[in-house]
Amino acid sequence: MQSLPQAADYIRILPEIVLSIFGMVIMLLDPVMDERRSQRTLGLIALAGGITALAATLYQAQVRFWGLGFFEMVKVDAFSVFFHFVVIAVTILVILSSYEYMEVQQIRAGEYYGLILFGAVGMALMSSAMELVLIFIALEISSISTYILAGFRRRSAISSESSVKYFLLGSFATAFFLYGVALMFGATGSTSITRISQALGQYVGTGHGPLLAYLGVALMFVGLGFKVAAAPFHIWTPDVYEGAPSPVVGFMSTAPKAAVFAVLLRIVFEAHAPGGPWLIWVAAALSMSIGNISALVQGNVKRLLAYSSIAHAGYLLIAFASLPANGIPAAMFYTAAYAAMNVGAFAVIGHFAGTGERYVTLEDYAGLGKRSPGLAAILTVFLLSLIGIPITGGFFAKFYVFSAALQGSHPLVGLVIIGVLNSAIAAYYYLRIIVVM
């Protein structure tokens, strides 16, 4: 029996090791560096860490070091490599968009960049974890980082308030997830996704399973639903997105979603979690409807995009309610497209916001096309993609998701109709911003 990790095990978590090392280097250098020099220097080190971690991920894909490692707690496959790539690519884009923002807002760089990298460690680890306890640990690593980052505008009372609110509600959601893990252990005798799959596999196709497993899945879904801002677990989202630094919002609204959706895919499709598709169906319908309708009345651009983020979580969940053969590729494509759209939109918002993020209302964007046509054009492209206008990435992502939902012996016609109607509603509030500019 293997008692110590092998060299191959460390290769399977190579991106996480790289991100951790660079994060620690930044934290150690920050106290001894001059504040003015540290802004750019530590940013470049963080960028180098992200690029190196991306190279490590591509190395994993090239050598195809697939399989389970670390006592079957992590699994490297094409699925985990893809989500590693998305999380780390988002991290790199956020670091790039933070350079100017940090100088304008006069925020010390060391802790900021270190927390971004440590958050990425947790999110990357979630995508390859095959053990519920390890998923919990990775979830907490990423959550603690984002709790602190949400309150990084220390001169802003709104930012501090949003950070505390995020922490309290996040801790509550984490308790639900952990209780769900305990119930799943009671139902199957294991917290390993591989062994849970073996225990619950006999119930596939019967339409039922152990009651404890149903309760465990429901409670875990509450915890994970909070992290991706899916309705009805979304109440923290508008306030936190409004108060957090704009690049951080771009990070929080995309990378954690990618990581949690990777976990959901493992639990729903690999572990054969009973009741999962029905929970996802309801959450998808609520998220799309509540997110889009609430966004219609928002005057603050960051709050508007917060509700938009809730709606997009709903679109993504449609893929999870579909058959695995169609739903998994659709979910992966939508995750990548949404990450690019949202990080880009918040990068522009952060650039335009000014010192103290004063310019964040729709009125502030009036005439932006004349004052800064390039900036307005870039934001317009991202917004059109979020709508799903043809030839944009958002269009192909939604088309892929809706197509996946309509395939199979039980097409999700009702959910697709709700999605299409909500896409029409969303077009109105995105176009409001474009028209104002």
C-alpha atoms as one frame of an Amber mdcrd trajectory, in Angstrom:
protein
   0.000   0.000   0.000   1.331   3.443  -0.952   2.148   5.418   2.215   3.903
   8.471   0.756   3.138  10.666  -2.274   5.081   9.755  -5.405   6.763  12.133
  -7.875   3.829  11.663 -10.237   1.485  12.962  -7.538   3.318  16.280  -7.409
   3.122  16.614 -11.188  -0.649  16.255 -10.880  -0.806  19.349  -8.660   2.039
  21.229 -10.373  -0.040  24.342 -11.254  -1.197  24.663  -7.630   2.386  24.304
  -6.381   3.576  27.030  -8.773   0.818  29.451  -7.751   1.493  28.791  -4.047
   5.235  29.435  -4.400   4.747  32.711  -6.259   2.061  33.787  -3.786   4.402
  33.174  -0.844   7.280  34.986  -2.580   5.064  38.052  -3.065   3.951  37.996
   0.575   7.563  37.747   1.772   8.846  40.535  -0.498   6.007  42.970   0.175
   7.051  44.093   3.707  10.664  44.786   2.685   9.966  46.657  -0.556   9.340
  50.342  -1.087   5.613  50.896  -1.708   6.125  52.783  -4.987   8.436  50.109
  -6.393   6.277  47.251  -5.151   3.260  48.189  -7.296   4.832  47.183 -10.607
   7.441  44.704  -9.345   5.036  42.533  -7.371   2.503  42.768 -10.183   5.106
  41.426 -12.613   5.978  38.598 -10.202   2.280  37.708  -9.918   1.968  37.783
 -13.700   5.020  35.529 -14.016   3.414  33.151 -11.516   0.207  32.998 -13.521
   2.028  32.399 -16.807   4.230  29.703 -15.232   1.156  27.975 -13.773  -0.505
  28.126 -17.190   2.604  26.545 -18.715   2.452  23.819 -16.037  -1.183  23.162
 -16.984  -0.291  22.930 -20.670   2.545  20.563 -19.725   0.023  18.322 -17.960
  -2.105  18.324 -21.097   0.865  17.570 -23.359   2.344  14.677 -21.381  -1.164
  13.349 -20.602  -0.264  12.410 -17.052  -3.886  11.365 -16.547  -5.261   9.480
 -13.572  -5.769   9.632  -9.826  -3.075  10.799  -7.435  -2.468  11.705  -3.809
  -4.299   8.627  -2.532  -7.093   9.069  -5.101  -7.895  12.568  -3.837  -7.050
  14.393  -7.095  -7.663  13.431 -10.689  -5.977  14.852 -13.758  -7.951  14.463
 -16.973  -8.953  16.645 -19.915 -11.809  17.979 -17.796  -9.598  19.189 -14.921
  -6.966  20.586 -17.305  -9.645  22.658 -19.053 -10.914  24.210 -15.820  -7.342
  24.794 -14.621  -6.750  26.661 -17.859  -9.880  28.820 -17.404  -9.135  29.681
 -13.761  -5.482  30.529 -14.409  -6.250  32.480 -17.604  -8.798  34.550 -15.659
  -6.175  35.117 -12.948  -3.686  36.420 -15.526  -6.270  38.764 -17.073  -7.254
  40.106 -13.650  -3.608  40.758 -12.741  -3.131  42.653 -16.016  -6.275  44.730
 -15.453  -5.151  45.515 -11.888  -1.881  47.301 -12.773  -3.305  50.733 -13.479
  -6.198  50.265 -11.071  -3.867  49.691  -8.099  -1.936  52.887  -8.829  -5.048
  55.023  -9.335  -6.724  53.702  -6.180  -3.434  53.852  -4.205  -3.796  50.296
  -2.923  -0.730  48.419  -1.664   0.013  45.658  -4.134   1.629  42.812  -2.180
  -1.310  41.442  -0.248  -3.616  42.021  -3.206  -1.605  40.003  -5.734  -0.775
  37.342  -3.159  -4.445  36.821  -2.346  -5.331  36.636  -6.046  -2.812  33.799
  -6.488  -3.874  31.971  -3.317  -7.507  32.252  -4.391  -6.554  30.717  -7.734
  -4.839  27.831  -5.884  -8.094  26.886  -4.178 -10.140  27.237  -7.353  -7.710
  25.183  -9.437  -7.594  22.468  -6.784 -11.393  22.263  -6.731 -11.471  21.346
 -10.412  -9.294  18.255  -9.923 -10.434  17.186  -6.434 -12.084  13.759  -6.157
 -12.591  13.885  -2.395 -15.365  15.944  -0.757 -13.169  16.903   2.202 -10.473
  18.165  -0.177 -13.147  20.103  -2.087 -14.164  21.716   1.204 -10.552  22.694
   1.982 -10.041  24.105  -1.524 -13.357  25.947  -1.271 -12.218  27.582   1.966
  -8.828  28.570   0.518 -10.538  30.372  -2.349 -13.300  31.813  -0.148 -10.996
  33.339   2.473  -9.000  35.045  -0.269 -12.110  36.521  -1.900 -13.575  37.604
   1.465 -10.496  39.770   2.031 -10.264  40.986  -1.565 -13.917  42.108  -1.477
 -13.029  44.649   1.226  -9.764  45.862  -0.281 -11.032  49.407  -0.878 -10.296
  50.200   2.741 -11.253  53.871   2.485 -14.757  52.880   1.389 -17.396  52.054
   4.000 -19.415  50.245   1.317 -16.456  47.974   0.555 -15.906  47.098   4.228
 -19.606  46.428   4.721 -19.782  44.205   1.653 -16.761  42.203   2.809 -18.292
  41.524   6.236 -21.632  40.601   4.666 -19.894  38.279   2.210 -17.924  36.620
   5.013 -20.937  36.034   7.275 -23.201  34.663   4.549 -20.324  32.683   3.030
 -19.559  31.030   6.370 -23.221  30.101   6.696 -23.215  28.547   3.211 -20.013
  26.650   3.977 -21.699  25.094   7.011 -24.482  23.813   4.738 -21.933  22.273
   2.379 -20.045  20.575   5.208 -23.254  19.190   6.698 -24.151  17.843   3.258
 -20.763  16.105   3.075 -21.451  14.488   6.466 -24.853  13.211   5.293 -23.352
  11.874   2.068 -20.777  10.008   4.154 -23.624   8.570   6.214 -25.419   7.423
   3.061 -22.449   5.883   1.243 -19.741   5.316   3.852 -17.223   7.456   1.960
 -16.360  11.017   0.981 -14.500   9.905  -2.154 -16.400  10.785  -5.334 -15.155
   7.535  -6.897 -16.554   5.405  -4.060 -19.743   7.470  -3.831 -20.257   6.765
  -7.535 -19.875   3.037  -6.889 -22.301   3.158  -3.955 -24.978   5.147  -5.782
 -24.459   3.595  -9.220 -26.986   0.851  -8.433 -29.740   3.480  -8.185 -29.081
   5.024 -11.606 -32.207   4.701 -13.730 -34.439   3.706 -10.805 -35.452   7.289
  -9.983 -34.680   6.959  -6.284 -31.811   6.616  -3.830 -31.032   6.740  -0.095
 -32.823   9.580   1.723 -29.560  10.701   3.343 -27.998  11.023  -0.105 -30.869
  13.253  -1.273 -30.471  15.469   1.789 -26.692  15.537   1.401 -26.910  16.600
  -2.245 -29.462  19.308  -1.388 -27.290  20.790   1.373 -24.125  20.662  -0.721
 -26.003  22.385  -3.522 -26.992  25.193  -1.125 -23.322  25.775  -0.282 -22.153
  25.616  -3.885 -25.134  27.657  -5.108 -24.042  30.490  -2.840 -20.541  30.467
  -4.319 -21.821  30.784  -7.902 -24.541  33.316  -6.959 -27.377  31.086  -8.152
 -30.884  32.031  -7.005 -32.230  31.802  -4.344 -28.744  31.973  -2.753 -27.779
  35.223  -4.478 -28.715  37.924  -1.963 -25.096  38.841  -1.210 -24.116  39.438
  -4.828 -25.260  43.027  -5.655 -23.863  44.597  -2.471 -20.548  42.732  -2.647
 -20.017  43.463  -6.355 -20.820  47.138  -5.785 -18.349  47.493  -2.915 -15.458
  45.333  -4.145 -12.691  46.661  -6.448 -13.739  46.242 -10.094 -10.897  43.848
 -11.095 -11.735  41.749  -8.025 -15.374  41.615  -9.125 -14.193  40.354 -12.515
 -12.241  37.665 -10.650 -15.046  36.773  -8.204 -17.704  36.578 -10.895 -15.807
  34.158 -13.134 -13.019  32.059 -11.580 -15.042  30.761  -8.572 -17.930  29.978
 -10.925 -15.638  27.902 -13.136 -14.253  26.021 -10.119 -17.638  25.368  -8.505
 -19.186  24.291 -11.788 -16.327  21.806 -12.145 -17.255  20.421  -8.712 -20.938
  20.289  -9.661 -20.109  18.372 -12.819 -18.157  15.837 -10.757 -20.929  15.458
  -8.171 -23.898  15.366 -10.555 -22.446  13.308 -13.408 -19.599  11.274 -11.876
 -21.043  10.619  -8.407 -24.584   9.988  -9.750 -25.990  12.348  -7.113 -29.724
  11.632  -6.705 -32.081  14.573  -7.168 -29.336  16.772  -8.603 -30.932  17.496
 -12.004 -34.231  18.605 -10.449 -32.501  20.964  -8.011 -30.519  22.381 -10.912
 -33.670  22.820 -13.060 -35.347  24.947 -10.372 -32.182  26.948  -9.610 -31.614
  27.631 -13.323 -35.148  28.958 -13.854 -35.017  31.123 -10.711 -31.527  32.463
 -11.452 -32.359  33.525 -15.003 -35.667  35.132 -14.045 -34.640  36.879 -10.814
 -31.296  38.030 -12.223 -32.640  39.546 -15.429 -35.787  41.122 -13.982 -33.849
  42.697 -11.089 -31.214  44.080 -13.481 -33.882  46.078 -15.350 -34.209  48.656
 -12.554 -30.530  49.121 -11.650 -28.852  52.497 -12.093 -25.419  51.376 -10.880
 -23.476  49.537 -13.594 -21.727  47.209 -11.125 -25.031  46.220  -9.501 -26.539
  45.718 -12.954 -23.733  43.343 -13.916 -24.095  41.618 -10.536 -27.662  40.665
 -11.387 -26.468  39.780 -14.880 -23.987  37.384 -13.259 -26.851  35.698 -11.398
 -28.721  35.273 -14.687 -25.681  33.791 -16.431 -25.322  31.272 -13.607 -28.828
  30.190 -14.583 -27.930  29.785 -18.265 -24.949  27.680 -17.261 -27.075  25.494
 -15.005 -29.232  24.552 -18.006 -26.271  22.529 -19.274 -26.093  20.685 -15.947
 -29.736  19.646 -16.221 -29.044  18.170 -19.680 -27.668  14.738 -20.529 -23.936
  14.390 -19.698 -22.839  13.731 -23.294 -24.279  17.070 -24.404 -24.324  19.054
 -21.170 -20.678  18.732 -20.136 -19.155  20.182 -23.364 -21.809  22.927 -23.395
 -21.064  23.871 -19.778 -17.322  23.959 -20.446 -17.691  26.183 -23.515 -20.105
  28.550 -21.764 -17.781  28.845 -18.753 -14.841  29.903 -20.934 -16.894  32.357
 -23.009 -18.546  33.928 -19.967 -15.198  34.305 -18.193 -13.734  36.253 -21.120
 -16.817  38.490 -21.441 -17.171  39.353 -17.774 -13.496  39.884 -16.938 -13.249
  42.191 -19.953 -16.342  44.187 -18.972 -15.149  44.728 -15.401 -11.649  45.638
 -16.605 -13.177  48.499 -18.620 -15.384  49.537 -15.688 -12.362  49.594 -13.374
 -10.395  51.689 -15.882 -13.227  54.212 -16.210 -14.270  54.345 -12.536 -11.609
  56.835 -11.408 -10.193  57.352  -7.911 -12.506  55.885  -5.294 -14.638  54.337
  -8.064 -16.761  57.480  -8.346 -18.037  56.892 -11.870 -20.172  53.760 -11.773
 -23.728  54.935 -12.540 -25.423  54.894 -15.934 -25.381  58.708 -15.975 -21.593
  58.659 -15.604 -21.345  56.681 -18.851 -23.259  59.296 -20.856 -21.091  60.531
 -23.733 -18.302  57.996 -23.131 -18.308  57.224 -26.859 -17.225  60.807 -27.596
 -14.753  61.176 -24.723 -13.129  57.763 -25.136 -14.369  55.989 -28.286 -11.917
  53.107 -27.970 -12.994  52.303 -24.404 -16.676  52.565 -25.348 -16.176  50.279
 -28.361 -14.449  47.601 -26.273 -17.173  47.699 -23.605 -19.840  47.533 -26.328
 -18.310  44.339 -27.738 -18.333  42.698 -24.301 -21.927  43.781 -23.628 -23.129
  42.525 -27.019 -21.473  39.208 -26.272 -23.207  39.052 -22.873 -26.521  39.604
 -24.685 -25.711  36.787 -27.105 -25.765  38.746 -30.358 -24.890  36.493 -33.363
 -21.182  36.022 -34.228 -20.143  36.830 -30.634 -18.867  34.206 -28.202 -21.936
  34.689 -26.026 -24.228  33.729 -28.912 -22.436  30.450 -29.596 -22.298  29.680
 -25.855 -26.061  30.119 -25.416 -26.801  28.261 -28.638 -24.645  25.351 -27.465
 -26.376  25.251 -24.049 -29.912  25.465 -25.458 -29.115  22.809 -28.079 -27.783
  20.463 -25.396 -30.972  20.924 -23.366 -33.191  20.006 -26.325 -31.373  16.772
 -27.149 -32.086  13.365 -25.651 -35.278  11.461 -24.877 -36.491  14.081 -22.368
 -35.776  17.527 -23.863 -35.932  20.443 -21.422 -38.306  22.494 -23.566 -39.729
  24.503 -20.668 -36.299  25.489 -19.379 -35.144  26.524 -22.851 -38.257  28.693
 -23.321 -37.539  30.397 -19.988 -33.939  30.916 -21.118 -34.893  32.442 -24.474
 -37.436  34.804 -22.885 -34.866  35.890 -20.317 -32.300  36.511 -23.045 -34.761
  38.949 -24.624 -35.225  40.714 -21.266 -31.452  40.899 -20.790 -30.999  42.621
 -24.145 -32.885  45.659 -22.805 -30.651  46.452 -19.848 -27.396  45.755 -21.706
 -28.530  48.002 -24.558 -29.337  50.744 -22.031 -25.630  51.050 -21.278 -24.692
  51.030 -24.968 -27.309  53.668 -25.858 -26.202  55.937 -23.000 -22.588  55.751
 -24.185
